[in-house]
């Protein structure tokens, strides 16, 4: 999933629960559950991680996604007036933390995160490795529609 999708789901969780600790925990759990849905990035990840190719494309994909996620979060923060911003922020943080830890592990080659990365990719690849992945552009369109619908209800 894109960070933007994870952040939108975290925003919905934070809005629903109103508690920062529960929001963070549910946001982190949601990351693994949602990552199980095939979402088109396995080939790009394999080219980056295993074959050490197309690094610029992978980095560009992540950068654009990260910037979109930040703008979406800022926009939702601007319209929220119910006082649950801490729960909202905590749930978003929990929902994107697993991908951030994987990214930090890739950048710094931290051996301490190796088991976590293996755990993360167990969920990430759960169905897509068994049954095949979807095309990336279909996944992005589907996620964009999902985000738009989700944000309308926050």
VMD Tcl script that builds the backbone (N, CA, C; Angstrom):
set m [mol new atoms 462]
animate dup $m
set s [atomselect $m all]
$s set {name element resname resid chain x y z} {
  {N N UNK 1 A 0.839 -1.176 0.000}
  {CA C UNK 1 A 0.000 0.000 0.000}
  {C C UNK 1 A 0.883 1.237 0.000}
  {N N UNK 2 A 0.311 2.303 -0.491}
  {CA C UNK 2 A 1.047 3.557 -0.430}
  {C C UNK 2 A 1.008 4.096 0.997}
  {N N UNK 3 A 1.974 4.930 1.331}
  {CA C UNK 3 A 1.941 5.596 2.638}
  {C C UNK 3 A 0.683 6.435 2.768}
  {N N UNK 4 A 0.246 7.013 1.665}
  {CA C UNK 4 A -0.958 7.835 1.676}
  {C C UNK 4 A -2.166 7.001 2.090}
  {N N UNK 5 A -2.274 5.789 1.578}
  {CA C UNK 5 A -3.381 4.910 1.958}
  {C C UNK 5 A -3.282 4.536 3.434}
  {N N UNK 6 A -2.091 4.156 3.884}
  {CA C UNK 6 A -1.912 3.821 5.297}
  {C C UNK 6 A -2.255 5.020 6.183}
  {N N UNK 7 A -1.819 6.216 5.787}
  {CA C UNK 7 A -2.098 7.420 6.574}
  {C C UNK 7 A -3.601 7.716 6.613}
  {N N UNK 8 A -4.287 7.542 5.502}
  {CA C UNK 8 A -5.741 7.780 5.471}
  {C C UNK 8 A -6.465 6.795 6.384}
  {N N UNK 9 A -6.039 5.544 6.370}
  {CA C UNK 9 A -6.645 4.551 7.255}
  {C C UNK 9 A -6.343 4.908 8.712}
  {N N UNK 10 A -5.114 5.319 8.988}
  {CA C UNK 10 A -4.763 5.764 10.336}
  {C C UNK 10 A -5.599 6.959 10.762}
  {N N UNK 11 A -5.837 7.895 9.855}
  {CA C UNK 11 A -6.667 9.056 10.165}
  {C C UNK 11 A -8.084 8.626 10.532}
  {N N UNK 12 A -8.621 7.687 9.795}
  {CA C UNK 12 A -9.972 7.191 10.090}
  {C C UNK 12 A -10.010 6.497 11.448}
  {N N UNK 13 A -8.977 5.721 11.735}
  {CA C UNK 13 A -8.909 5.031 13.032}
  {C C UNK 13 A -8.817 6.050 14.164}
  {N N UNK 14 A -7.912 7.020 14.025}
  {CA C UNK 14 A -7.763 8.039 15.062}
  {C C UNK 14 A -9.032 8.815 15.297}
  {N N UNK 15 A -9.749 9.132 14.229}
  {CA C UNK 15 A -11.018 9.844 14.358}
  {C C UNK 15 A -12.051 9.001 15.075}
  {N N UNK 16 A -12.026 7.701 14.807}
  {CA C UNK 16 A -13.035 6.814 15.387}
  {C C UNK 16 A -12.782 6.513 16.864}
  {N N UNK 17 A -11.518 6.293 17.247}
  {CA C UNK 17 A -11.255 5.854 18.616}
  {C C UNK 17 A -11.057 7.009 19.593}
  {N N UNK 18 A -10.461 8.107 19.150}
  {CA C UNK 18 A -10.282 9.268 20.019}
  {C C UNK 18 A -9.265 9.093 21.136}
  {N N UNK 19 A -8.554 7.981 21.180}
  {CA C UNK 19 A -7.563 7.716 22.212}
  {C C UNK 19 A -6.218 7.508 21.536}
  {N N UNK 20 A -5.184 8.283 21.911}
  {CA C UNK 20 A -3.896 8.177 21.213}
  {C C UNK 20 A -3.216 6.816 21.330}
  {N N UNK 21 A -3.262 6.177 22.489}
  {CA C UNK 21 A -2.590 4.889 22.668}
  {C C UNK 21 A -3.295 3.806 21.846}
  {N N UNK 22 A -4.604 3.757 21.962}
  {CA C UNK 22 A -5.367 2.773 21.192}
  {C C UNK 22 A -5.254 3.078 19.700}
  {N N UNK 23 A -5.290 4.360 19.347}
  {CA C UNK 23 A -5.157 4.754 17.951}
  {C C UNK 23 A -3.829 4.321 17.357}
  {N N UNK 24 A -2.735 4.534 18.108}
  {CA C UNK 24 A -1.411 4.128 17.627}
  {C C UNK 24 A -1.369 2.620 17.409}
  {N N UNK 25 A -1.838 1.864 18.402}
  {CA C UNK 25 A -1.800 0.393 18.306}
  {C C UNK 25 A -2.657 -0.111 17.142}
  {N N UNK 26 A -3.870 0.408 17.021}
  {CA C UNK 26 A -4.734 -0.023 15.922}
  {C C UNK 26 A -4.195 0.429 14.565}
  {N N UNK 27 A -3.574 1.600 14.534}
  {CA C UNK 27 A -2.949 2.072 13.296}
  {C C UNK 27 A -1.841 1.131 12.855}
  {N N UNK 28 A -0.991 0.717 13.812}
  {CA C UNK 28 A 0.105 -0.208 13.481}
  {C C UNK 28 A -0.443 -1.565 13.040}
  {N N UNK 29 A -1.450 -2.074 13.735}
  {CA C UNK 29 A -2.049 -3.356 13.348}
  {C C UNK 29 A -2.709 -3.262 11.976}
  {N N UNK 30 A -3.340 -2.127 11.709}
  {CA C UNK 30 A -4.008 -1.958 10.413}
  {C C UNK 30 A -3.005 -2.025 9.270}
  {N N UNK 31 A -1.800 -1.547 9.526}
  {CA C UNK 31 A -0.771 -1.564 8.481}
  {C C UNK 31 A -0.549 -2.987 7.968}
  {N N UNK 32 A -0.375 -3.908 8.887}
  {CA C UNK 32 A -0.098 -5.288 8.496}
  {C C UNK 32 A -1.313 -5.937 7.827}
  {N N UNK 33 A -2.498 -5.651 8.342}
  {CA C UNK 33 A -3.714 -6.222 7.755}
  {C C UNK 33 A -3.931 -5.713 6.333}
  {N N UNK 34 A -3.770 -4.427 6.122}
  {CA C UNK 34 A -4.013 -3.827 4.806}
  {C C UNK 34 A -2.907 -4.210 3.815}
  {N N UNK 35 A -1.687 -4.357 4.314}
  {CA C UNK 35 A -0.577 -4.750 3.430}
  {C C UNK 35 A -0.774 -6.137 2.835}
  {N N UNK 36 A -1.624 -6.949 3.433}
  {CA C UNK 36 A -1.867 -8.294 2.901}
  {C C UNK 36 A -2.622 -8.254 1.577}
  {N N UNK 37 A -3.326 -7.166 1.311}
  {CA C UNK 37 A -4.060 -7.024 0.053}
  {C C UNK 37 A -3.042 -6.768 -1.063}
  {N N UNK 38 A -3.037 -7.580 -2.126}
  {CA C UNK 38 A -2.097 -7.324 -3.228}
  {C C UNK 38 A -2.278 -5.898 -3.757}
  {N N UNK 39 A -1.162 -5.174 -3.856}
  {CA C UNK 39 A -1.270 -3.762 -4.227}
  {C C UNK 39 A -0.210 -3.298 -5.229}
  {N N UNK 40 A 0.290 -4.203 -6.031}
  {CA C UNK 40 A 1.036 -3.841 -7.221}
  {C C UNK 40 A 2.472 -3.414 -7.101}
  {N N UNK 41 A 3.059 -3.459 -5.916}
  {CA C UNK 41 A 4.427 -2.951 -5.802}
  {C C UNK 41 A 5.488 -4.034 -5.637}
  {N N UNK 42 A 5.116 -5.296 -5.740}
  {CA C UNK 42 A 6.110 -6.357 -5.554}
  {C C UNK 42 A 7.224 -6.317 -6.593}
  {N N UNK 43 A 6.881 -6.096 -7.848}
  {CA C UNK 43 A 7.914 -6.074 -8.893}
  {C C UNK 43 A 8.872 -4.909 -8.670}
  {N N UNK 44 A 8.327 -3.741 -8.351}
  {CA C UNK 44 A 9.181 -2.586 -8.099}
  {C C UNK 44 A 10.068 -2.835 -6.877}
  {N N UNK 45 A 9.510 -3.417 -5.830}
  {CA C UNK 45 A 10.294 -3.713 -4.625}
  {C C UNK 45 A 11.383 -4.740 -4.910}
  {N N UNK 46 A 11.053 -5.763 -5.700}
  {CA C UNK 46 A 12.052 -6.776 -6.044}
  {C C UNK 46 A 13.194 -6.178 -6.863}
  {N N UNK 47 A 12.862 -5.318 -7.818}
  {CA C UNK 47 A 13.908 -4.676 -8.624}
  {C C UNK 47 A 14.836 -3.844 -7.736}
  {N N UNK 48 A 14.250 -3.177 -6.745}
  {CA C UNK 48 A 15.029 -2.328 -5.847}
  {C C UNK 48 A 15.854 -3.159 -4.864}
  {N N UNK 49 A 15.189 -4.077 -4.172}
  {CA C UNK 49 A 15.821 -4.822 -3.085}
  {C C UNK 49 A 16.729 -5.952 -3.552}
  {N N UNK 50 A 16.228 -6.766 -4.449}
  {CA C UNK 50 A 16.945 -7.987 -4.823}
  {C C UNK 50 A 17.911 -7.749 -5.975}
  {N N UNK 51 A 17.424 -7.108 -7.016}
  {CA C UNK 51 A 18.226 -6.963 -8.226}
  {C C UNK 51 A 19.023 -5.661 -8.273}
  {N N UNK 52 A 18.795 -4.779 -7.295}
  {CA C UNK 52 A 19.528 -3.504 -7.198}
  {C C UNK 52 A 19.382 -2.674 -8.477}
  {N N UNK 53 A 18.201 -2.752 -9.094}
  {CA C UNK 53 A 17.929 -2.001 -10.317}
  {C C UNK 53 A 16.782 -1.040 -10.082}
  {N N UNK 54 A 16.663 -0.085 -10.970}
  {CA C UNK 54 A 15.561 0.885 -10.979}
  {C C UNK 54 A 15.414 1.606 -9.642}
  {N N UNK 55 A 16.544 1.853 -9.011}
  {CA C UNK 55 A 16.527 2.521 -7.710}
  {C C UNK 55 A 15.923 3.920 -7.794}
  {N N UNK 56 A 16.231 4.636 -8.874}
  {CA C UNK 56 A 15.690 5.986 -9.000}
  {C C UNK 56 A 14.170 5.957 -9.086}
  {N N UNK 57 A 13.612 4.991 -9.813}
  {CA C UNK 57 A 12.161 4.878 -9.925}
  {C C UNK 57 A 11.541 4.557 -8.572}
  {N N UNK 58 A 12.138 3.640 -7.839}
  {CA C UNK 58 A 11.616 3.271 -6.521}
  {C C UNK 58 A 11.685 4.455 -5.559}
  {N N UNK 59 A 12.791 5.166 -5.564}
  {CA C UNK 59 A 12.943 6.328 -4.687}
  {C C UNK 59 A 11.949 7.420 -5.080}
  {N N UNK 60 A 11.762 7.654 -6.362}
  {CA C UNK 60 A 10.805 8.653 -6.821}
  {C C UNK 60 A 9.384 8.276 -6.393}
  {N N UNK 61 A 9.035 7.022 -6.528}
  {CA C UNK 61 A 7.714 6.532 -6.117}
  {C C UNK 61 A 7.480 6.813 -4.635}
  {N N UNK 62 A 8.453 6.466 -3.810}
  {CA C UNK 62 A 8.322 6.663 -2.365}
  {C C UNK 62 A 8.289 8.150 -2.008}
  {N N UNK 63 A 9.098 8.952 -2.658}
  {CA C UNK 63 A 9.124 10.388 -2.369}
  {C C UNK 63 A 7.792 11.053 -2.722}
  {N N UNK 64 A 7.273 10.778 -3.900}
  {CA C UNK 64 A 5.989 11.361 -4.300}
  {C C UNK 64 A 4.893 10.899 -3.347}
  {N N UNK 65 A 4.886 9.624 -3.011}
  {CA C UNK 65 A 3.892 9.085 -2.087}
  {C C UNK 65 A 4.005 9.753 -0.720}
  {N N UNK 66 A 5.217 9.909 -0.228}
  {CA C UNK 66 A 5.419 10.547 1.074}
  {C C UNK 66 A 4.942 11.985 1.099}
  {N N UNK 67 A 5.229 12.728 0.047}
  {CA C UNK 67 A 4.789 14.126 -0.029}
  {C C UNK 67 A 3.262 14.199 -0.107}
  {N N UNK 68 A 2.647 13.326 -0.913}
  {CA C UNK 68 A 1.182 13.297 -0.982}
  {C C UNK 68 A 0.573 12.972 0.379}
  {N N UNK 69 A 1.169 12.032 1.086}
  {CA C UNK 69 A 0.669 11.678 2.415}
  {C C UNK 69 A 0.755 12.873 3.359}
  {N N UNK 70 A 1.875 13.593 3.319}
  {CA C UNK 70 A 2.018 14.764 4.197}
  {C C UNK 70 A 0.976 15.835 3.882}
  {N N UNK 71 A 0.751 16.121 2.608}
  {CA C UNK 71 A -0.247 17.125 2.233}
  {C C UNK 71 A -1.648 16.690 2.633}
  {N N UNK 72 A -1.959 15.407 2.471}
  {CA C UNK 72 A -3.271 14.917 2.864}
  {C C UNK 72 A -3.463 15.075 4.370}
  {N N UNK 73 A -2.457 14.717 5.144}
  {CA C UNK 73 A -2.549 14.826 6.594}
  {C C UNK 73 A -2.719 16.284 7.012}
  {N N UNK 74 A -1.929 17.181 6.414}
  {CA C UNK 74 A -2.050 18.598 6.757}
  {C C UNK 74 A -3.434 19.138 6.394}
  {N N UNK 75 A -3.965 18.740 5.269}
  {CA C UNK 75 A -5.287 19.206 4.846}
  {C C UNK 75 A -6.363 18.728 5.811}
  {N N UNK 76 A -6.280 17.482 6.232}
  {CA C UNK 76 A -7.283 16.968 7.167}
  {C C UNK 76 A -7.137 17.650 8.521}
  {N N UNK 77 A -5.926 17.897 8.975}
  {CA C UNK 77 A -5.712 18.606 10.235}
  {C C UNK 77 A -6.343 19.997 10.197}
  {N N UNK 78 A -6.248 20.674 9.053}
  {CA C UNK 78 A -6.798 22.024 8.941}
  {C C UNK 78 A -8.319 22.068 9.103}
  {N N UNK 79 A -9.002 21.010 8.686}
  {CA C UNK 79 A -10.467 21.036 8.756}
  {C C UNK 79 A -11.013 20.386 10.025}
  {N N UNK 80 A -10.184 19.733 10.798}
  {CA C UNK 80 A -10.650 19.080 12.029}
  {C C UNK 80 A -10.801 20.103 13.142}
  {N N UNK 81 A -11.911 20.035 13.830}
  {CA C UNK 81 A -12.146 20.965 14.935}
  {C C UNK 81 A -12.669 20.265 16.183}
  {N N UNK 82 A -12.638 18.944 16.214}
  {CA C UNK 82 A -13.256 18.218 17.327}
  {C C UNK 82 A -12.309 17.942 18.498}
  {N N UNK 83 A -11.059 18.373 18.430}
  {CA C UNK 83 A -10.142 18.230 19.556}
  {C C UNK 83 A -9.494 16.871 19.706}
  {N N UNK 84 A -9.634 15.981 18.737}
  {CA C UNK 84 A -9.026 14.650 18.844}
  {C C UNK 84 A -7.753 14.551 18.007}
  {N N UNK 85 A -7.070 15.658 17.817}
  {CA C UNK 85 A -5.884 15.665 16.963}
  {C C UNK 85 A -4.774 14.752 17.464}
  {N N UNK 86 A -4.626 14.591 18.777}
  {CA C UNK 86 A -3.567 13.728 19.290}
  {C C UNK 86 A -3.848 12.270 18.915}
  {N N UNK 87 A -5.062 11.811 19.084}
  {CA C UNK 87 A -5.418 10.445 18.690}
  {C C UNK 87 A -5.267 10.270 17.189}
  {N N UNK 88 A -5.665 11.272 16.462}
  {CA C UNK 88 A -5.566 11.280 15.000}
  {C C UNK 88 A -4.102 11.130 14.579}
  {N N UNK 89 A -3.223 11.955 15.159}
  {CA C UNK 89 A -1.795 11.921 14.829}
  {C C UNK 89 A -1.154 10.603 15.257}
  {N N UNK 90 A -1.520 10.100 16.427}
  {CA C UNK 90 A -0.948 8.843 16.917}
  {C C UNK 90 A -1.329 7.673 16.013}
  {N N UNK 91 A -2.585 7.631 15.575}
  {CA C UNK 91 A -3.032 6.534 14.703}
  {C C UNK 91 A -2.335 6.604 13.345}
  {N N UNK 92 A -2.165 7.798 12.815}
  {CA C UNK 92 A -1.436 7.944 11.550}
  {C C UNK 92 A 0.015 7.500 11.732}
  {N N UNK 93 A 0.629 7.919 12.832}
  {CA C UNK 93 A 2.017 7.523 13.102}
  {C C UNK 93 A 2.156 6.011 13.174}
  {N N UNK 94 A 1.238 5.357 13.880}
  {CA C UNK 94 A 1.283 3.899 13.974}
  {C C UNK 94 A 1.076 3.231 12.632}
  {N N UNK 95 A 0.220 3.821 11.802}
  {CA C UNK 95 A -0.106 3.188 10.521}
  {C C UNK 95 A 1.040 3.269 9.506}
  {N N UNK 96 A 1.892 4.269 9.616}
  {CA C UNK 96 A 3.000 4.383 8.657}
  {C C UNK 96 A 4.342 3.932 9.237}
  {N N UNK 97 A 4.401 3.720 10.555}
  {CA C UNK 97 A 5.658 3.346 11.200}
  {C C UNK 97 A 6.307 2.086 10.604}
  {N N UNK 98 A 5.559 1.020 10.327}
  {CA C UNK 98 A 6.234 -0.165 9.769}
  {C C UNK 98 A 6.993 0.121 8.473}
  {N N UNK 99 A 6.417 0.899 7.566}
  {CA C UNK 99 A 7.133 1.223 6.325}
  {C C UNK 99 A 8.321 2.136 6.595}
  {N N UNK 100 A 8.197 3.011 7.568}
  {CA C UNK 100 A 9.317 3.887 7.901}
  {C C UNK 100 A 10.480 3.067 8.478}
  {N N UNK 101 A 10.182 2.072 9.297}
  {CA C UNK 101 A 11.242 1.221 9.851}
  {C C UNK 101 A 11.931 0.410 8.755}
  {N N UNK 102 A 11.155 -0.070 7.791}
  {CA C UNK 102 A 11.749 -0.794 6.663}
  {C C UNK 102 A 12.650 0.147 5.862}
  {N N UNK 103 A 12.184 1.366 5.637}
  {CA C UNK 103 A 12.995 2.350 4.915}
  {C C UNK 103 A 14.286 2.676 5.652}
  {N N UNK 104 A 14.201 2.870 6.960}
  {CA C UNK 104 A 15.404 3.136 7.753}
  {C C UNK 104 A 16.366 1.955 7.700}
  {N N UNK 105 A 15.817 0.755 7.726}
  {CA C UNK 105 A 16.654 -0.436 7.629}
  {C C UNK 105 A 17.372 -0.494 6.280}
  {N N UNK 106 A 16.664 -0.119 5.211}
  {CA C UNK 106 A 17.287 -0.093 3.882}
  {C C UNK 106 A 18.399 0.956 3.794}
  {N N UNK 107 A 18.145 2.108 4.368}
  {CA C UNK 107 A 19.118 3.200 4.284}
  {C C UNK 107 A 20.361 2.902 5.113}
  {N N UNK 108 A 20.156 2.506 6.358}
  {CA C UNK 108 A 21.273 2.373 7.291}
  {C C UNK 108 A 21.776 0.937 7.469}
  {N N UNK 109 A 21.106 -0.018 6.836}
  {CA C UNK 109 A 21.492 -1.430 6.933}
  {C C UNK 109 A 21.569 -1.890 8.392}
  {N N UNK 110 A 20.562 -1.491 9.175}
  {CA C UNK 110 A 20.522 -1.866 10.580}
  {C C UNK 110 A 20.161 -3.332 10.734}
  {N N UNK 111 A 21.050 -4.100 11.260}
  {CA C UNK 111 A 20.823 -5.536 11.464}
  {C C UNK 111 A 19.729 -5.775 12.509}
  {N N UNK 112 A 19.578 -4.829 13.440}
  {CA C UNK 112 A 18.576 -4.995 14.491}
  {C C UNK 112 A 17.156 -4.992 13.934}
  {N N UNK 113 A 16.953 -4.425 12.757}
  {CA C UNK 113 A 15.620 -4.390 12.160}
  {C C UNK 113 A 15.379 -5.520 11.158}
  {N N UNK 114 A 16.350 -6.404 10.994}
  {CA C UNK 114 A 16.228 -7.462 9.995}
  {C C UNK 114 A 15.022 -8.367 10.271}
  {N N UNK 115 A 14.818 -8.761 11.523}
  {CA C UNK 115 A 13.676 -9.613 11.872}
  {C C UNK 115 A 12.359 -8.866 11.667}
  {N N UNK 116 A 12.356 -7.587 12.022}
  {CA C UNK 116 A 11.138 -6.805 11.806}
  {C C UNK 116 A 10.807 -6.743 10.319}
  {N N UNK 117 A 11.801 -6.505 9.485}
  {CA C UNK 117 A 11.571 -6.430 8.034}
  {C C UNK 117 A 11.031 -7.749 7.500}
  {N N UNK 118 A 11.564 -8.847 8.001}
  {CA C UNK 118 A 11.074 -10.162 7.582}
  {C C UNK 118 A 9.613 -10.331 7.996}
  {N N UNK 119 A 9.285 -9.917 9.205}
  {CA C UNK 119 A 7.908 -9.946 9.710}
  {C C UNK 119 A 7.002 -9.085 8.835}
  {N N UNK 120 A 7.451 -7.874 8.523}
  {CA C UNK 120 A 6.685 -6.946 7.688}
  {C C UNK 120 A 6.399 -7.557 6.319}
  {N N UNK 121 A 7.426 -8.104 5.689}
  {CA C UNK 121 A 7.234 -8.642 4.342}
  {C C UNK 121 A 6.469 -9.963 4.334}
  {N N UNK 122 A 6.418 -10.648 5.474}
  {CA C UNK 122 A 5.543 -11.821 5.564}
  {C C UNK 122 A 4.102 -11.401 5.273}
  {N N UNK 123 A 3.651 -10.323 5.895}
  {CA C UNK 123 A 2.298 -9.816 5.658}
  {C C UNK 123 A 2.186 -9.166 4.289}
  {N N UNK 124 A 3.168 -8.360 3.942}
  {CA C UNK 124 A 3.143 -7.625 2.681}
  {C C UNK 124 A 2.989 -8.566 1.485}
  {N N UNK 125 A 3.646 -9.695 1.543}
  {CA C UNK 125 A 3.664 -10.628 0.413}
  {C C UNK 125 A 2.715 -11.815 0.581}
  {N N UNK 126 A 1.928 -11.825 1.638}
  {CA C UNK 126 A 1.146 -13.000 2.012}
  {C C UNK 126 A 0.300 -13.551 0.863}
  {N N UNK 127 A -0.519 -12.726 0.248}
  {CA C UNK 127 A -1.375 -13.198 -0.840}
  {C C UNK 127 A -0.754 -12.985 -2.213}
  {N N UNK 128 A -0.018 -11.889 -2.391}
  {CA C UNK 128 A 0.499 -11.576 -3.725}
  {C C UNK 128 A 1.532 -12.590 -4.206}
  {N N UNK 129 A 2.305 -13.164 -3.314}
  {CA C UNK 129 A 3.286 -14.180 -3.727}
  {C C UNK 129 A 2.601 -15.512 -4.041}
  {N N UNK 130 A 1.495 -15.776 -3.377}
  {CA C UNK 130 A 0.773 -17.036 -3.607}
  {C C UNK 130 A -0.127 -16.970 -4.831}
  {N N UNK 131 A -0.804 -15.839 -4.995}
  {CA C UNK 131 A -1.838 -15.750 -6.033}
  {C C UNK 131 A -1.545 -14.727 -7.125}
  {N N UNK 132 A -0.447 -14.005 -6.985}
  {CA C UNK 132 A -0.080 -12.998 -7.975}
  {C C UNK 132 A -0.457 -11.596 -7.525}
  {N N UNK 133 A 0.268 -10.644 -8.052}
  {CA C UNK 133 A 0.050 -9.243 -7.708}
  {C C UNK 133 A -0.836 -8.601 -8.763}
  {N N UNK 134 A -1.370 -7.444 -8.439}
  {CA C UNK 134 A -2.136 -6.673 -9.411}
  {C C UNK 134 A -1.194 -5.706 -10.101}
  {N N UNK 135 A -1.636 -5.103 -11.183}
  {CA C UNK 135 A -0.811 -4.107 -11.864}
  {C C UNK 135 A -0.742 -2.849 -10.995}
  {N N UNK 136 A 0.442 -2.252 -10.946}
  {CA C UNK 136 A 0.664 -1.099 -10.082}
  {C C UNK 136 A -0.293 0.036 -10.391}
  {N N UNK 137 A -0.503 0.349 -11.667}
  {CA C UNK 137 A -1.379 1.484 -11.978}
  {C C UNK 137 A -2.827 1.200 -11.571}
  {N N UNK 138 A -3.270 -0.056 -11.633}
  {CA C UNK 138 A -4.614 -0.396 -11.151}
  {C C UNK 138 A -4.686 -0.215 -9.635}
  {N N UNK 139 A -3.647 -0.638 -8.948}
  {CA C UNK 139 A -3.611 -0.510 -7.492}
  {C C UNK 139 A -3.624 0.955 -7.065}
  {N N UNK 140 A -2.876 1.798 -7.764}
  {CA C UNK 140 A -2.830 3.216 -7.402}
  {C C UNK 140 A -4.182 3.873 -7.634}
  {N N UNK 141 A -4.830 3.556 -8.740}
  {CA C UNK 141 A -6.164 4.107 -9.004}
  {C C UNK 141 A -7.145 3.643 -7.923}
  {N N UNK 142 A -7.115 2.354 -7.604}
  {CA C UNK 142 A -8.001 1.828 -6.564}
  {C C UNK 142 A -7.758 2.473 -5.213}
  {N N UNK 143 A -6.493 2.656 -4.856}
  {CA C UNK 143 A -6.163 3.285 -3.580}
  {C C UNK 143 A -6.582 4.754 -3.560}
  {N N UNK 144 A -6.428 5.445 -4.683}
  {CA C UNK 144 A -6.842 6.852 -4.749}
  {C C UNK 144 A -8.350 6.979 -4.526}
  {N N UNK 145 A -9.118 6.095 -5.133}
  {CA C UNK 145 A -10.576 6.109 -4.940}
  {C C UNK 145 A -10.906 5.796 -3.479}
  {N N UNK 146 A -10.243 4.785 -2.917}
  {CA C UNK 146 A -10.461 4.414 -1.526}
  {C C UNK 146 A -10.151 5.585 -0.588}
  {N N UNK 147 A -9.035 6.268 -0.819}
  {CA C UNK 147 A -8.645 7.408 0.012}
  {C C UNK 147 A -9.689 8.508 -0.075}
  {N N UNK 148 A -10.145 8.817 -1.284}
  {CA C UNK 148 A -11.153 9.877 -1.466}
  {C C UNK 148 A -12.430 9.543 -0.697}
  {N N UNK 149 A -12.883 8.305 -0.795}
  {CA C UNK 149 A -14.097 7.891 -0.074}
  {C C UNK 149 A -13.870 7.957 1.429}
  {N N UNK 150 A -12.732 7.474 1.890}
  {CA C UNK 150 A -12.422 7.463 3.307}
  {C C UNK 150 A -12.344 8.877 3.873}
  {N N UNK 151 A -11.682 9.768 3.156}
  {CA C UNK 151 A -11.530 11.145 3.634}
  {C C UNK 151 A -12.852 11.891 3.691}
  {N N UNK 152 A -13.799 11.511 2.852}
  {CA C UNK 152 A -15.121 12.151 2.901}
  {C C UNK 152 A -15.825 11.850 4.211}
  {N N UNK 153 A -15.483 10.724 4.834}
  {CA C UNK 153 A -16.166 10.306 6.045}
  {C C UNK 153 A -15.419 10.665 7.326}
  {N N UNK 154 A -14.267 11.281 7.207}
  {CA C UNK 154 A -13.504 11.674 8.400}
  {C C UNK 154 A -13.962 13.045 8.852}
}
mol reanalyze $m
mol bondsrecalc $m
mol representation Tube
mol addrep $m
